């Protein structure tokens, strides 16, 4: 940062993290990633960039306004959702959310699958202690699981929010079977782990969510932006749900939070 202070380069950088994919018959084919200092390359994203305020510059802290599973909102207050801090971190492999938010997400996921006999993910899959065995000849697993959406207040208008979707191809992480697999899927199996995990406090939106987006860290304007990546996410498969940034909309009902613009970077306070 000292070098930036003595140059004309803006205090902005952007990250495009491209996931490994199945390409040319080679599993986990690396695509690499890109980091741009001083701005963002238009070739790295499609559509618009939507920004949310950075509420603490030191760690690029942001604020979640809502989280939904399959279009159903998690019934949790903003203050509980953002307990301690919410950050976007490329150095963390998965998404980590605080205990209360994790319970809300899992409850809605279980409700989503309630009544289905063919697909019943076990409790230890959600907790991260077991893998999910999926028949490779069955329906596409990514067309079965719901989209999870993280909502952020819009920079410059805190009464509006935009959503960053996390389709199942981002939160279901395919792994090689580790040791003896006790689950039977009646044929050739692909193994998956749940890429959203629980922690006592705080929220970390990690690498697996970022794989769907180009993320702009704009320190000069105290904002963090999301735009849909140009990286290839999967090969040989047409999926119903792709990553997208939803257009800003009013949250509806009373505003649950208010930004203290005049003291934002002295007290780092956000009222929920």
Buried (B, 14 or more C-beta within 10 A) or exposed (E): EEEBEEEEEBBBBBBBBBBBBBBEEEEEBEBEBBEBEEEBEEEBBEEBBBBBBBBBEEBBBBBBBBBBBEEEEBEBEBEBBBBEBBBBBBEBBBBBBBEBBBBBBBBBBBEBBEEEEEBEBEEEBBEBEBBBBBBEEBEBBBBBBBBBBBBBBBBEEBEBBBBBBBBBBBBBBBEEEEEEEEBEBEEEBBBBBBBBBBBEEBBBBBBBBBBBBBBBBBBEBBBBBBBBBBBEBBEEEEEEBBBBBEEBEEBEEEBBBEBEEEEBEEEBEBEB
